[in-house]
Amino acid sequence: MRLAFMGTPEFSVPALSELLAAGHEIAAVYTRPPARSGRGKKKKPSPVHEFAKAHGLEVRTPKTFKSEKTREAFAALDLDAAMIAAYGLILPQAVLDAPRHGCLNLHASLLPRWRGAAPIQRAIMAGDKQTGVQVMRMEAGLDTGPVLLSETVDIRPDETAGTLHDRLSLVAGQLAPRALAALARGALVETPQAEDGVVYAHKITPEEARIDWARPAAEVDCHIRGLSPYPGAWFEAGGARVKALFSRLAEGAGAPGDILNTDGKLIVACGEGAVELVTLQRAGKRPQGAAKFLRGYPLSIGDRL
């Protein structure tokens, strides 16, 4: 098929790679414009941008699709379909209608649960046992279209947003060419999303990432792992902000936020039970194991985070 691919982060790269390997013609790759990052604030192309350029594909980086010129340029590609994976821009109806077979979206949840921007983080934060990737026909609403193909993935007890992201990214890469092969032979079945069970995966705010030690340990553990490695759940100790990047449930009880153990481990009391903070990161420093962190940042039993 003659396709446009639309994606931006690392999550999207396996899907583009697999579509190329399957022999599809990628007429153009759409991705977010290069963003400034790093200490020098230099503009850096997105992971999809870099992959596309390395494979000789045309790359387009519109800031929006509001201009008629941008919409006409998309329609002029004369596409069979467009595959979207974590693109990050709103597509108007004229763009959704331009390809002969429409626009298909790879979404990292089991819809209608976790529609929106942060489905991977939200699934772990909520303590979900399963998630997945679904191919959805795009509509004007936010992740409201019918589901065409689905793959369920178990969420492991020690899962972080980072590890789940990587696993779901590979699943998305496998589903993309499967969906197009089924589309080509007329075998895709459209299943409308259920009206019940709609949950939105809103963007994570910095304040929301703060750890609330008054919550039960199981919830605190999910909160920490669900925000790791980015943006990172955080707490304050000695007036400084520290990120907790990995945790596990631990034995112990005390007032919420009280440190229960610093003997090579950092165990903190929660509203119910306790968690062990395994990996931490101070501002401007690299992630560290708890033992090394405690050598450079002395905390004592009874201190309160």
Residue frames as qw, qx, qy, qz and C-alpha x, y, z in Angstrom:
[[0.000, 0.885, 0.466, 0.000, 0.00, 0.00, 0.00],
 [0.317, 0.493, -0.055, 0.808, 0.93, 3.62, -0.44],
 [0.526, -0.666, -0.487, 0.207, 1.07, 5.08, 3.05],
 [0.036, 0.736, -0.292, 0.610, 1.83, 8.08, 5.17],
 [0.662, -0.312, -0.581, 0.355, 3.28, 7.33, 8.57],
 [0.143, -0.762, 0.061, -0.629, 2.67, 9.79, 11.39],
 [0.808, -0.481, -0.283, 0.188, 4.54, 9.43, 14.67],
 [0.034, 0.908, -0.266, 0.323, 7.06, 11.17, 16.88],
 [0.461, -0.689, 0.531, -0.179, 8.62, 9.35, 19.89],
 [0.014, -0.400, 0.914, 0.067, 10.68, 6.19, 20.20],
 [0.578, 0.167, 0.703, -0.378, 7.46, 4.21, 20.71],
 [0.662, 0.613, 0.093, -0.422, 6.54, 4.80, 17.06],
 [0.109, 0.655, -0.668, -0.335, 9.79, 3.64, 15.43],
 [0.354, -0.081, 0.930, 0.066, 9.18, -0.16, 15.41],
 [0.559, 0.577, 0.528, -0.274, 5.88, 0.32, 13.59],
 [0.382, 0.823, -0.239, -0.346, 7.53, 2.39, 10.85],
 [0.117, -0.516, 0.828, 0.186, 10.37, -0.13, 10.63],
 [0.468, 0.132, 0.871, -0.068, 7.97, -3.08, 10.26],
 [0.556, 0.708, 0.280, -0.334, 5.90, -1.32, 7.61],
 [0.243, 0.757, -0.520, -0.313, 9.04, -0.76, 5.57],
 [0.241, -0.302, 0.920, 0.063, 10.10, -4.38, 6.04],
 [0.555, 0.360, 0.719, -0.215, 6.68, -5.53, 4.84],
 [0.386, 0.185, 0.617, 0.660, 7.22, -3.72, 1.55],
 [0.120, 0.859, 0.483, -0.117, 4.79, -0.85, 1.90],
 [0.406, 0.472, 0.124, 0.772, 5.52, 2.40, 0.08],
 [0.301, -0.685, -0.381, 0.543, 5.97, 5.20, 2.59],
 [0.354, 0.748, 0.294, 0.479, 5.10, 8.30, 0.59],
 [0.051, 0.673, -0.248, 0.695, 5.88, 10.63, 3.50],
 [0.542, -0.338, -0.645, 0.421, 6.61, 10.56, 7.21],
 [0.192, -0.775, -0.071, -0.598, 4.94, 13.19, 9.38],
 [0.645, -0.301, -0.512, 0.480, 6.47, 13.96, 12.77],
 [0.248, -0.929, -0.200, 0.188, 6.60, 16.80, 15.27],
 [0.383, 0.844, -0.226, 0.299, 9.09, 19.59, 14.46],
 [0.650, 0.124, -0.498, 0.561, 12.55, 19.34, 16.05],
 [0.470, -0.850, -0.187, -0.149, 12.45, 20.48, 19.67],
 [0.167, 0.720, -0.497, 0.454, 15.13, 22.20, 21.71],
 [0.893, -0.433, -0.117, -0.043, 16.69, 19.94, 24.35],
 [0.809, 0.018, -0.201, 0.553, 19.85, 19.43, 26.37],
 [0.419, -0.613, -0.156, 0.651, 22.08, 22.00, 27.98],
 [0.226, -0.149, 0.362, 0.892, 22.77, 23.78, 24.71],
 [0.440, 0.558, 0.429, -0.558, 19.07, 23.88, 23.86],
 [0.078, 0.299, -0.674, -0.671, 19.85, 22.77, 20.34],
 [0.765, 0.200, -0.003, -0.612, 17.00, 21.61, 18.15],
 [0.224, -0.244, 0.941, 0.071, 16.87, 17.83, 18.00],
 [0.561, 0.032, -0.547, -0.621, 14.83, 15.81, 15.50],
 [0.803, -0.229, 0.296, -0.463, 12.37, 13.30, 16.90],
 [0.506, -0.249, 0.820, 0.097, 13.28, 9.56, 16.94],
 [0.673, 0.515, 0.530, -0.030, 10.88, 8.99, 14.03],
 [0.322, 0.919, -0.148, -0.174, 12.47, 11.87, 12.12],
 [0.190, -0.671, 0.698, 0.162, 15.96, 10.42, 12.58],
 [0.610, 0.037, 0.790, 0.053, 14.86, 6.91, 11.55],
 [0.606, 0.706, 0.348, -0.112, 13.04, 8.20, 8.46],
 [0.208, 0.898, -0.340, -0.185, 16.00, 10.28, 7.30],
 [0.363, -0.479, 0.789, 0.132, 18.36, 7.34, 7.81],
 [0.544, 0.216, 0.805, 0.100, 16.15, 5.30, 5.48],
 [0.146, -0.001, 0.518, 0.843, 15.79, 7.95, 2.80],
 [0.020, 0.653, 0.754, 0.068, 12.15, 8.80, 3.49],
 [0.021, 0.546, 0.139, 0.826, 10.58, 12.18, 2.95],
 [0.317, -0.422, -0.653, 0.544, 9.93, 13.89, 6.29],
 [0.092, -0.634, -0.263, -0.722, 7.34, 16.59, 6.89],
 [0.368, -0.260, -0.625, 0.638, 7.11, 18.53, 10.17],
 [0.162, -0.620, -0.280, -0.715, 4.06, 20.82, 10.17],
 [0.021, -0.140, 0.605, -0.783, 3.27, 22.51, 13.46],
 [0.498, 0.290, 0.576, -0.579, -0.48, 22.06, 12.87],
 [0.246, 0.271, 0.811, 0.457, -2.92, 21.00, 10.15],
 [0.151, 0.695, 0.440, -0.548, -4.95, 24.18, 10.42],
 [0.134, 0.567, -0.336, -0.740, -3.67, 25.67, 7.14],
 [0.818, 0.454, 0.160, -0.315, -5.36, 24.68, 3.90],
 [0.429, 0.701, -0.562, -0.090, -1.95, 24.37, 2.24],
 [0.193, -0.387, 0.877, -0.207, -0.84, 21.70, 4.72],
 [0.688, 0.189, 0.595, -0.370, -4.09, 19.75, 4.29],
 [0.712, 0.635, -0.097, -0.285, -3.86, 19.94, 0.50],
 [0.211, 0.640, -0.739, -0.013, -0.26, 18.71, 0.56],
 [0.428, -0.151, 0.851, -0.263, -1.39, 15.68, 2.56],
 [0.739, 0.420, 0.383, -0.360, -4.29, 14.95, 0.20],
 [0.513, 0.726, -0.370, -0.268, -1.97, 15.27, -2.81],
 [0.232, -0.457, 0.859, 0.005, 0.01, 12.23, -1.62],
 [0.744, 0.145, -0.409, -0.507, -2.83, 10.08, -3.01],
 [0.126, -0.359, 0.868, -0.318, -2.65, 7.57, -0.16],
 [0.560, -0.208, -0.768, -0.230, -4.23, 4.20, 0.37],
 [0.645, -0.668, -0.371, 0.018, -4.02, 4.70, 4.14],
 [0.095, 0.708, -0.435, 0.548, -2.20, 6.53, 6.91],
 [0.764, -0.313, -0.520, 0.219, -0.79, 4.80, 9.99],
 [0.126, -0.783, 0.211, -0.572, -0.53, 6.93, 13.13],
 [0.788, -0.289, -0.460, 0.291, 1.41, 6.06, 16.29],
 [0.491, -0.663, -0.210, 0.525, 1.82, 8.65, 19.06],
 [0.441, 0.567, 0.231, 0.657, 2.02, 11.54, 16.59],
 [0.337, -0.410, -0.364, 0.765, 0.98, 14.33, 18.94],
 [0.124, 0.112, -0.167, -0.972, -1.00, 16.57, 16.61],
 [0.511, 0.425, 0.576, -0.476, -4.77, 16.85, 16.14],
 [0.163, 0.034, 0.749, 0.641, -5.87, 15.71, 12.68],
 [0.450, 0.275, 0.128, -0.840, -8.88, 17.54, 11.20],
 [0.755, 0.295, 0.528, -0.252, -11.64, 15.62, 9.44],
 [0.592, 0.740, -0.210, -0.240, -10.29, 16.59, 6.00],
 [0.086, 0.595, -0.799, 0.013, -7.04, 14.76, 6.80],
 [0.519, -0.075, 0.807, -0.272, -8.82, 11.73, 8.26],
 [0.730, 0.490, 0.368, -0.303, -10.91, 11.45, 5.09],
 [0.285, 0.754, -0.444, -0.392, -8.10, 11.93, 2.56],
 [0.070, -0.316, 0.929, 0.181, -6.63, 8.37, 2.31],
 [0.555, -0.034, -0.614, -0.559, -8.80, 5.84, 0.44],
 [0.663, -0.288, -0.690, 0.029, -8.96, 3.52, 3.46],
 [0.459, -0.850, -0.119, -0.230, -8.78, 6.22, 6.11],
 [0.125, 0.660, -0.579, 0.462, -6.37, 6.73, 8.99],
 [0.857, -0.296, -0.422, 0.019, -5.48, 3.93, 11.41],
 [0.155, -0.779, 0.407, -0.452, -4.10, 4.63, 14.88],
 [0.695, -0.016, -0.662, 0.281, -1.94, 2.42, 17.10],
 [0.378, -0.698, 0.149, -0.590, -3.03, 3.08, 20.68],
 [0.382, 0.241, -0.813, 0.367, -1.30, 1.66, 23.76],
 [0.363, -0.068, 0.648, -0.666, -4.29, 0.59, 25.85],
 [0.019, 0.320, 0.932, 0.168, -7.40, -1.57, 25.73],
 [0.223, -0.090, -0.074, -0.968, -9.99, 0.99, 24.70],
 [0.045, 0.863, 0.130, 0.486, -12.19, 2.57, 25.92],
 [0.663, -0.694, -0.067, 0.272, -9.98, 2.42, 29.03],
 [0.484, -0.541, 0.228, 0.649, -7.20, 5.02, 28.96],
 [0.473, 0.752, 0.300, 0.347, -8.09, 7.18, 26.01],
 [0.097, -0.994, 0.052, -0.011, -5.70, 10.08, 25.67],
 [0.296, 0.851, -0.410, 0.144, -2.09, 11.11, 26.18],
 [0.042, -0.568, 0.768, -0.293, -0.59, 8.89, 28.89],
 [0.890, -0.122, -0.199, -0.391, -2.13, 5.40, 28.69],
 [0.737, 0.175, -0.587, 0.285, 1.02, 3.48, 29.62],
 [0.103, 0.279, -0.558, 0.775, 1.75, 5.46, 32.78],
 [0.567, -0.237, 0.132, -0.777, -1.89, 5.53, 33.84],
 [0.865, -0.050, -0.443, -0.232, -2.35, 1.77, 33.52],
 [0.606, 0.070, -0.630, 0.480, 0.50, 1.05, 35.94],
 [0.066, -0.259, 0.375, -0.888, -0.42, 3.90, 38.28],
 [0.686, -0.204, -0.037, -0.697, -3.94, 2.49, 38.55],
 [0.454, -0.282, 0.817, -0.218, -2.66, -1.00, 39.34],
 [0.818, 0.341, -0.122, -0.447, -4.10, -2.55, 36.16],
 [0.727, -0.249, 0.633, 0.095, -3.16, -6.18, 35.56],
 [0.607, 0.292, 0.605, 0.424, -3.48, -5.99, 31.78],
 [0.213, 0.721, -0.074, -0.655, -3.17, -3.51, 28.97],
 [0.704, 0.252, 0.594, 0.297, -2.35, -3.85, 25.28],
 [0.022, -0.333, 0.369, 0.868, -2.17, -2.25, 21.86],
 [0.503, 0.550, 0.652, -0.141, -5.12, -1.72, 19.58],
 [0.166, 0.056, 0.495, 0.851, -5.46, -0.60, 15.99],
 [0.180, 0.643, 0.574, -0.474, -8.31, 1.88, 15.79],
 [0.311, 0.568, 0.462, 0.606, -9.94, 3.67, 12.89],
 [0.209, -0.197, -0.261, 0.922, -9.55, 7.35, 13.66],
 [0.013, -0.796, -0.561, -0.227, -12.52, 9.65, 14.13],
 [0.077, 0.736, -0.058, 0.671, -12.73, 13.30, 15.11],
 [0.662, -0.707, 0.022, -0.247, -13.18, 12.39, 18.81],
 [0.083, -0.696, 0.687, -0.190, -10.32, 11.59, 21.18],
 [0.034, 0.229, -0.972, 0.036, -9.57, 7.87, 20.65],
 [0.603, 0.154, 0.434, -0.652, -13.26, 7.12, 20.05],
 [0.567, 0.379, -0.506, -0.528, -13.08, 5.16, 16.79],
 [0.969, -0.056, 0.015, -0.239, -13.89, 1.47, 16.27],
 [0.438, -0.570, 0.685, 0.117, -11.24, -1.11, 17.11],
 [0.733, 0.488, -0.359, -0.309, -9.87, -3.17, 14.21],
 [0.798, 0.175, -0.530, 0.228, -7.19, -5.32, 15.82],
 [0.484, -0.762, 0.241, -0.357, -6.09, -5.91, 19.40],
 [0.707, 0.171, -0.611, 0.312, -3.28, -7.55, 21.37],
 [0.613, -0.757, -0.029, -0.227, -3.48, -7.95, 25.15],
 [0.506, 0.425, -0.564, 0.495, -0.36, -7.71, 27.33],
 [0.684, -0.596, -0.391, 0.151, -0.02, -8.66, 31.00],
 [0.009, 0.849, -0.288, 0.442, 1.47, -5.99, 33.27],
 [0.710, 0.025, -0.602, 0.364, 4.20, -7.53, 35.41],
 [0.547, -0.756, -0.324, 0.158, 4.38, -6.87, 39.18],
 [0.525, -0.506, 0.092, 0.678, 7.76, -5.13, 38.75],
 [0.460, 0.585, 0.431, 0.510, 6.77, -3.24, 35.58],
 [0.146, -0.533, -0.078, 0.830, 7.78, 0.38, 35.08],
 [0.492, 0.769, 0.157, -0.377, 6.39, 2.73, 32.48],
 [0.106, 0.704, -0.600, -0.364, 9.73, 2.40, 30.70],
 [0.237, -0.154, 0.949, 0.136, 9.73, -1.40, 30.46],
 [0.473, 0.510, 0.682, -0.224, 6.04, -1.54, 29.51],
 [0.328, 0.800, -0.124, -0.487, 6.59, 1.17, 26.90],
 [0.024, 0.517, -0.778, -0.357, 9.31, -0.89, 25.25],
 [0.316, 0.115, 0.942, 0.002, 7.20, -4.06, 25.21],
 [0.435, 0.672, 0.496, -0.336, 4.11, -2.32, 23.84],
 [0.192, 0.739, -0.359, -0.537, 6.21, -0.55, 21.22],
 [0.074, -0.258, 0.911, 0.312, 7.26, -3.93, 19.81],
 [0.345, 0.416, 0.825, -0.164, 3.66, -5.17, 19.89],
 [0.344, 0.777, 0.131, -0.510, 2.60, -2.06, 17.96],
 [0.071, 0.574, -0.652, -0.489, 5.31, -2.81, 15.43],
 [0.185, 0.036, 0.971, 0.145, 3.86, -6.28, 14.89],
 [0.331, 0.585, 0.662, -0.332, 0.24, -5.10, 14.67],
 [0.201, 0.659, -0.146, -0.710, 0.83, -2.36, 12.06],
 [0.207, 0.304, -0.754, -0.545, 1.62, -4.63, 9.07],
 [0.095, 0.241, 0.962, -0.088, -0.92, -7.24, 10.25],
 [0.274, 0.618, 0.447, -0.586, -3.65, -4.61, 10.19],
 [0.294, 0.592, -0.339, -0.670, -2.75, -3.46, 6.69],
 [0.058, 0.125, -0.944, -0.300, -2.56, -7.03, 5.38],
 [0.161, 0.436, 0.848, -0.254, -6.06, -7.68, 6.75],
 [0.263, 0.662, 0.136, -0.689, -7.25, -4.37, 5.31],
 [0.162, 0.427, -0.642, -0.616, -5.93, -5.31, 1.88],
 [0.151, -0.081, -0.955, -0.244, -7.87, -8.58, 1.81],
 [0.471, -0.376, -0.261, -0.754, -11.01, -7.04, 3.30],
 [0.652, -0.242, -0.709, 0.113, -10.74, -8.99, 6.54],
 [0.116, 0.105, -0.479, 0.864, -10.72, -6.17, 9.09],
 [0.322, -0.633, -0.688, -0.150, -13.76, -6.20, 11.36],
 [0.004, -0.444, 0.198, -0.874, -14.69, -2.90, 12.97],
 [0.463, -0.486, -0.717, 0.190, -15.85, -3.26, 16.58],
 [0.142, -0.792, -0.049, -0.592, -17.39, -0.14, 18.14],
 [0.219, 0.229, -0.677, 0.664, -15.97, 0.75, 21.53],
 [0.340, -0.545, -0.752, 0.146, -18.11, 0.01, 24.57],
 [0.126, -0.777, -0.129, -0.603, -20.00, 2.98, 25.99],
 [0.702, -0.708, 0.020, -0.072, -19.19, 1.86, 29.52],
 [0.858, -0.276, 0.099, 0.422, -15.71, 1.85, 31.01],
 [0.451, 0.748, 0.000, 0.486, -14.43, 5.04, 29.38],
 [0.587, -0.705, -0.029, 0.398, -11.40, 6.36, 31.29],
 [0.429, 0.876, -0.092, 0.202, -9.13, 9.20, 30.18],
 [0.806, -0.191, -0.058, 0.557, -5.35, 9.08, 30.47],
 [0.062, 0.996, 0.028, 0.059, -4.68, 12.76, 31.08],
 [0.524, 0.586, -0.383, 0.485, -1.17, 14.17, 30.88],
 [0.695, -0.427, -0.403, 0.416, 0.89, 13.86, 34.05],
 [0.012, -0.931, 0.054, -0.362, 1.40, 17.16, 35.87],
 [0.383, 0.432, -0.607, 0.546, 4.52, 17.86, 37.97],
 [0.399, -0.373, 0.452, -0.705, 2.43, 18.29, 41.11],
 [0.922, -0.049, -0.056, -0.381, 0.58, 15.04, 40.49],
 [0.755, 0.332, -0.530, 0.199, 3.93, 13.24, 40.32],
 [0.128, -0.541, 0.590, -0.586, 4.62, 14.09, 43.97],
 [0.472, -0.112, -0.871, 0.076, 4.41, 11.00, 46.19],
 [0.547, -0.509, 0.075, -0.660, 1.61, 10.99, 48.74],
 [0.221, 0.240, -0.899, 0.290, 2.93, 8.78, 51.53],
 [0.482, -0.019, 0.521, -0.704, -0.53, 8.71, 53.17],
 [0.792, 0.216, -0.296, -0.488, -1.75, 6.39, 50.43],
 [0.932, -0.212, 0.292, -0.045, -1.48, 2.58, 50.89],
 [0.400, -0.534, 0.623, 0.409, 1.91, 1.10, 50.01],
 [0.579, 0.289, 0.710, 0.278, 0.51, -0.78, 47.02],
 [0.328, 0.895, 0.299, 0.035, -0.73, 2.49, 45.51],
 [0.179, -0.888, 0.321, 0.278, 2.51, 4.32, 46.24],
 [0.557, -0.238, 0.703, 0.372, 4.47, 1.50, 44.60],
 [0.519, 0.562, 0.596, 0.245, 2.29, 1.67, 41.47],
 [0.100, 0.983, 0.081, -0.129, 2.61, 5.46, 41.43],
 [0.331, -0.714, 0.494, 0.369, 6.42, 5.28, 41.51],
 [0.523, -0.031, 0.759, 0.386, 6.75, 2.57, 38.87],
 [0.429, 0.710, 0.552, 0.080, 4.11, 4.15, 36.66],
 [0.126, 0.987, -0.031, -0.093, 6.08, 7.40, 36.46],
 [0.470, -0.599, 0.548, 0.345, 9.49, 5.81, 35.89],
 [0.575, -0.150, -0.126, 0.794, 11.67, 6.87, 34.18],
 [0.038, 0.101, 0.119, 0.987, 9.69, 9.95, 33.10],
 [0.108, 0.847, -0.176, 0.489, 8.63, 12.28, 34.57],
 [0.456, 0.134, -0.697, 0.537, 9.62, 10.51, 37.80],
 [0.541, -0.737, -0.382, -0.140, 7.66, 10.38, 41.05],
 [0.361, 0.451, -0.378, 0.723, 9.25, 12.71, 43.59],
 [0.565, -0.726, -0.376, 0.114, 9.45, 13.61, 47.26],
 [0.099, 0.846, -0.271, 0.448, 11.29, 16.21, 49.30],
 [0.837, -0.373, -0.238, 0.321, 14.09, 15.42, 51.74],
 [0.522, -0.417, -0.032, 0.743, 16.06, 18.14, 53.48],
 [0.170, 0.759, 0.055, -0.626, 14.41, 20.75, 51.30],
 [0.079, 0.421, -0.687, -0.588, 15.61, 19.12, 48.07],
 [0.834, 0.255, 0.034, -0.488, 13.54, 17.25, 45.50],
 [0.215, -0.343, 0.902, 0.148, 14.44, 13.60, 44.90],
 [0.728, 0.180, -0.353, -0.560, 12.95, 11.25, 42.32],
 [0.594, -0.182, 0.768, -0.155, 12.07, 7.65, 43.17],
 [0.444, 0.427, -0.558, -0.557, 12.49, 5.56, 40.01],
 [0.649, -0.019, -0.739, -0.179, 11.92, 2.04, 41.29],
 [0.425, -0.373, 0.529, -0.633, 10.29, 0.58, 44.37],
 [0.519, -0.114, -0.833, -0.154, 8.88, -2.59, 45.84],
 [0.660, -0.615, -0.145, -0.407, 6.57, -3.44, 48.71],
 [0.355, 0.343, -0.707, 0.507, 8.30, -3.91, 52.07],
 [0.557, -0.516, -0.633, 0.154, 7.56, -4.96, 55.63],
 [0.291, -0.077, -0.334, 0.893, 7.02, -2.25, 58.23],
 [0.136, -0.799, -0.537, -0.236, 4.61, 0.35, 59.53],
 [0.360, -0.314, -0.247, 0.843, 4.77, 3.89, 60.84],
 [0.198, 0.764, 0.239, -0.565, 3.56, 7.41, 60.24],
 [0.697, 0.639, 0.273, 0.176, 3.28, 8.19, 56.52],
 [0.371, 0.865, -0.207, 0.266, 6.65, 9.33, 55.16],
 [0.536, -0.724, 0.430, -0.054, 8.69, 8.12, 58.13],
 [0.519, 0.523, -0.677, -0.006, 11.94, 6.37, 57.27],
 [0.900, -0.356, 0.092, -0.234, 11.94, 2.87, 58.82],
 [0.879, -0.182, 0.286, 0.335, 15.29, 1.50, 57.62],
 [0.312, 0.902, -0.275, -0.119, 18.49, 2.99, 56.19],
 [0.582, -0.471, 0.645, 0.156, 20.80, -0.05, 56.56],
 [0.227, -0.156, 0.793, 0.544, 21.66, -0.40, 52.88],
 [0.025, 0.525, 0.773, 0.356, 17.95, -0.12, 52.11],
 [0.128, -0.020, 0.146, -0.981, 15.63, 2.85, 52.20],
 [0.184, -0.450, -0.866, -0.116, 12.24, 1.78, 53.54],
 [0.146, -0.122, 0.100, -0.977, 9.48, 4.35, 54.01],
 [0.171, 0.367, 0.831, -0.382, 6.17, 4.00, 55.83],
 [0.166, -0.249, -0.507, -0.808, 2.95, 4.63, 53.96],
 [0.559, -0.267, 0.091, -0.780, -0.66, 5.01, 55.04],
 [0.945, -0.148, 0.212, -0.200, -0.81, 1.21, 55.06],
 [0.933, 0.085, 0.137, 0.321, 2.40, -0.83, 54.97],
 [0.265, -0.775, 0.323, 0.473, 5.70, 0.40, 53.56],
 [0.787, 0.612, -0.017, 0.074, 7.73, 0.59, 50.36],
 [0.671, -0.396, 0.289, 0.557, 11.41, 0.10, 49.69],
 [0.375, 0.891, -0.115, -0.230, 12.89, 2.78, 47.44],
 [0.897, -0.016, 0.294, 0.328, 15.33, 0.85, 45.27],
 [0.527, 0.251, 0.261, 0.769, 16.50, 3.45, 42.73],
 [0.094, -0.882, -0.297, 0.355, 16.63, 7.21, 43.34],
 [0.531, 0.416, 0.201, 0.711, 17.83, 10.29, 41.52],
 [0.229, -0.691, -0.217, 0.650, 18.86, 13.66, 42.87],
 [0.390, 0.902, 0.113, -0.149, 18.58, 16.76, 40.72],
 [0.259, 0.856, -0.439, -0.090, 21.44, 16.91, 38.24],
 [0.317, -0.450, 0.835, -0.021, 22.67, 13.43, 39.18],
 [0.482, 0.121, -0.779, -0.383, 22.39, 10.01, 37.61],
 [0.839, -0.348, -0.152, -0.390, 20.04, 7.36, 39.04],
 [0.109, 0.469, -0.801, 0.355, 21.55, 5.50, 42.00],
 [0.622, -0.287, -0.729, 0.001, 20.80, 2.44, 44.06],
 [0.502, -0.812, -0.181, -0.236, 19.58, 3.14, 47.58],
 [0.799, -0.414, -0.065, 0.432, 22.86, 2.16, 49.31],
 [0.510, 0.177, 0.129, 0.832, 24.92, 4.55, 47.17],
 [0.110, -0.731, -0.279, -0.613, 22.31, 7.27, 47.46],
 [0.632, -0.748, -0.202, -0.025, 22.36, 7.05, 51.27],
 [0.731, -0.199, -0.036, 0.652, 26.15, 7.40, 51.38],
 [0.288, 0.228, 0.156, 0.917, 25.92, 10.77, 49.66],
 [0.355, -0.454, -0.165, -0.800, 22.62, 11.86, 51.13],
 [0.203, -0.010, -0.877, 0.435, 22.48, 10.71, 54.75],
 [0.582, -0.401, -0.189, -0.682, 19.01, 10.01, 56.06],
 [0.015, -0.202, 0.856, -0.475, 18.18, 8.49, 59.43],
 [0.277, -0.423, -0.860, -0.067, 15.48, 6.29, 60.85],
 [0.145, -0.663, -0.534, 0.503, 12.68, 8.55, 62.02],
 [0.015, -0.290, 0.240, 0.926, 13.32, 11.25, 59.43],
 [0.481, 0.564, 0.611, -0.278, 10.17, 12.13, 57.52],
 [0.265, 0.065, 0.570, 0.775, 10.00, 12.57, 53.75]]
